């Protein structure tokens, strides 16, 4: 029973066409699956990642047209980072963000790595993190048909920041699934408590969670530009079932086994209310589409295929051929 690192992170958008344009044409990620939210099939679920959506590279979005703006605060996933290979890649991105009018910071050192903080058009808090000095979980492989040169491309998910009122409770939940404390680093906001850097598995950018204690903020509310949940990697279904037993033994409410077709899942909330998921590395996204045309058509898992006509009738057409 080994949690290997970050599997994916799921956020929310109110504008699927704009979201697709930004993450593919500006950030150069590949849309590797256009499907629906299996719990609300009137909403698209868009998966962006490396060339084939390898585990640890997937940033996903639920599309809820008309959704209001989220509100920053505690009990939230407040920062999403994306890995690039080198410091030189960060310099490329500074120029690209300037040319494309993307709101961004200068290159900044944080937690031992160089980063650029930036926002997407709906205000989601993002960062590019350099792997120049990183060791640990391997990165993904940028798509060679991306508008961004492969040497500068996004290679996967980096550290995820959790903002909470009671950090000891979140840390206890992370320890339960195998995380250990790596170090503590000064907060970016003057006068705030140190951020606790937790790591799991091989460690490194792809296996870190940063716990930010904040007693001065109200509770967050979810909306466009906000993050719904973070998922962590487990090897297979057998390990996932073992984790279900573990959570049941300690009395932590959970979803039990959930079949997502592209992976298998388990959901639970840590004590500060943030939704965690454990997800298997496979079967993967080429299960039902050729590698060459991933994301171009609406993909439905077999248990939704019989409802395709009604599902498509409730979705606004979204052109996703890259």
N, C-alpha and C positions, 0 to 999 in steps of 0.2 A: 504494500500500500504506500505508493510514493506519489505525492503531488510534484509534478515536474516543472511547473512554472505557470505563466499566464497563458490561457487558451484563447479567449476572445473577450471583447468588451462590447456591450450593446448600448447604444445611445438612441436619442429621439430626434426626429426632424419633422417639420411641418411642410417641407417643400422638397419632395423626392427629386424632381428634375434639377433643381439648384444644388441639392446634395450630391447627386451623381456628377454634375459638372465640376464641382469643387474637388471632390475626392479623386476623380479620375484625371481631369484636365489640369488642375492646379497642383495637387499633391502627387499625381502620377501613379496612384494605386490601381490595381485591377479590380473591376467588379467581377467577382468569381461566382456569385449566385444571386439571382433575382428570384425570390420566392415570396411567401406570405408569412405573416405572424401566425403560427399554428394555433394560438389561443384567440386570435381575432383576425379571421381570414379576409376582412375588408381592408387590412393594412399590408402594404408591402413590407418585406424584410430584406434589406439589401446588405450583402456581405462584401466588404472590400478586403484585399489582402495582398500577398505576394503573388507570384506567377500562378500558383494553384491553390492558394488559401491554406497553406500549411499551418498546423496548430501553432499558436503563438503569434500569428501575423494578422488575425482577423479583427477588423473594426467593423461592427455591424450597426445598422440603423433600422428602427421601426418608423414607418412613415404614417403620421397622424395629421392629415391636412386640417388646418384651423386650430391646432393646439396652441395654447398660450405659451408665453415665455416662462422658463423655470426661474426659481429664485435661489441664489447661492445661500449656503448655510451648512449647519452640521447635519450629520447622518446622511452624508452624500459622498459619491465618487466625484471628486472636485477637480481632478486633473488626469488627463490621458496623455501619455507620451508615446512617440513613434521613433523607432531606431533608424539611424543612418550609420554608414560604415566608418566615417572618418571626420576629423575636424574640417578637412578640406570640403567635405560635403556640406557642412554647416555654412561655410563661406558662399558656396553656390546658392544655398537656400536664402541667405540674406539678400543676395541680388535678385533672386526670383521673386521673393515676397515683395521687395520694393517695386519691381517692375509690374507686378500684378496687383498692387495696392492691398496686400494682405496685412492686417494689423499684426505687428510683431515686435519683440524686444531685440536688443543687441545680443550677440553671443555672450552667455553668462555662465559662470561656473556654479554648479549646484550639486551637492552630494558626491563630489569627486569626478564629475563629468561635465563637459561643455554642453550647453543646451541653448535652444532658442524657444522662447515662449511665444505662442501666437493663438489666434482665434479663427474659427471657421465663420461663415457668413451669419450663422445663427447664434454666435457667441459661445460656442463650446470651447472650454479652456484646454488647449493642446500644447504640446512641446515636442520639439525634435531633439533627440538625445544622441550624442556621438558615441560610437563604440570604439573610439581610438584607443582607449586604455581598458576596455571592458573585457572581462573573462567570464565564462559561464555558459548558459544556455545558448545554443547556436542560433544565428539569425536565419531569416528566410532568404529567398532569391527574388530580386525585383524582376518584373515582367519586361522582356526585351522589346515589347511593342509600346511601352509607356512613352509619353512625351518627355519624361525626365530621363536623362542618361542613366544607364544601369549603375554606374559607379557612384552616383549620387542618390539613387533611389531609396525609398523607404523599405526597410528589411523586416519590419515586424513591430510588435508592441513592446514598449519599454515600461518603466515603473508606473504604477497606478497610485494616485494619491487619494486617500480616504480622510475626510474631515469629520471629526467626531467630538462629542462633548466629554465622553468617558473613554479615554484611550486604552485603559487597562482591560476593559471588556472586549474591545475589538482585538487587542493583542492576544487575549486568551483564546478567542475563536480562531485566530490565525495559527496559534501554537497547536491547537487541536488538530489542524490539518497539515502540520509538519513545518510551519514557518519558525524561524529563530531570529532573534534580534542580531543585526549586523553592526549597527552603529547608530548614533544620534547626531543630527546635523542642525546647524542654526536655521531657524525659520526665515523665509524670505521677507516676512513682515516683521519689522522691528518691534521688540517688546513681547513677542509671542514665545510660547514654549518651544523647545526643540522638537524637530520632526524625528520620529522613530522609524528607522529603515529596517524592514523585515525582509528576509529572503527565504527561499525554499529550494530544494533540489540542488542543481549545480550552481545556483546563484547567478549573479550578473543581471544586466538590464532586463532580460526577459523573465526574471523570476523574483522581482522586487515589488513590495508594497510599501508606500510611505504613509505613515499614520500621523496626521496633523491634529494635535489637540487644539480646540478652540472653544473657550467658554463664553466668548463675547458675541457669538453669532446666534441668530434664531434658527429654527429648523428649516432645512431646505425644502423647496417644493419642486416637483418634477414638471418639465415642459420641454419645448424645443431648445436645443443646445445643452440639454442635460443628459446624464448617463443613467441608464436603467439598472444595469447589473454588470458585474465582472465575473468571468469564469476562469477556473484554474484547471490545468491539464492532469488527467489520469490516463494510464496506458490503455485500459480496455474495460469491457463490461464487468468482468469478474472483480476487478479492483473497485469499480463504482459500487457494485453490490456490497462489497465489504465495507465501504465508507457509509453506506446506508445503515448497516448494522451498527457501526461505531456511533453514528449520530443518534440512533434510537437508544443505544445503551446509556448514553450520557443525558438523554431526555431532551435533545434539541429538536424541535419540530422541523419537519422537512417534507419535501414533495414526494419522496420515494422515487422509484425509477421512472424516468420520462424518456420516451422514444422520440428523438428528433430526426431520425433517418440518417442525416449526415454525421451525426454523433449521438451519443446517449448521455443523458443528463440527470442531475440531482440538484435541487434548489433548497436553500435555507437562508434565514436572515441571522446575521450576527447580532449581538445584544444592542448595538446602537441603531439597528434597523436597516442596515445596508444589505442588499440582496446579493448573496454569493451563489455561484453555480460550480459544480464539478462536472467536467465534460470529458468524454473519451477522445483520444487522438483520431480515431477512425469511426466509420469507414472513409469519410472525406467527401470532397465536392465533385470529383470526377465519377462518382457512382452512377449518375444519371445523365451526364452530359459529356461530350468530348472535350478534352483539354483545350482544343483550339477555339471553341465557341462558348466557353464558360460565361455565364451571365447575360448572354444575348437574348434568351427566351425565358418566359416564366416557367420555372421548375417547381413541381409539386411532388412531395413524397407520395408513395403509393397509397397511403391511407387517405389522401385528399384528392387523388386523381379522379375518382368518380364524380367529384363535385366541381371539376374544372370549369364547366360552362357557367355555373352560377358564381363561382369565385371571380372569374374574369369579368363577368358582367358588373361586379361591384368595385372593380379597380379602374382607375383612370389610366389609359395606355401610357407606358413609359418606354421611350426609345433608349436602349442601352447598348447598342452595338458600338464597340469602341474602334 
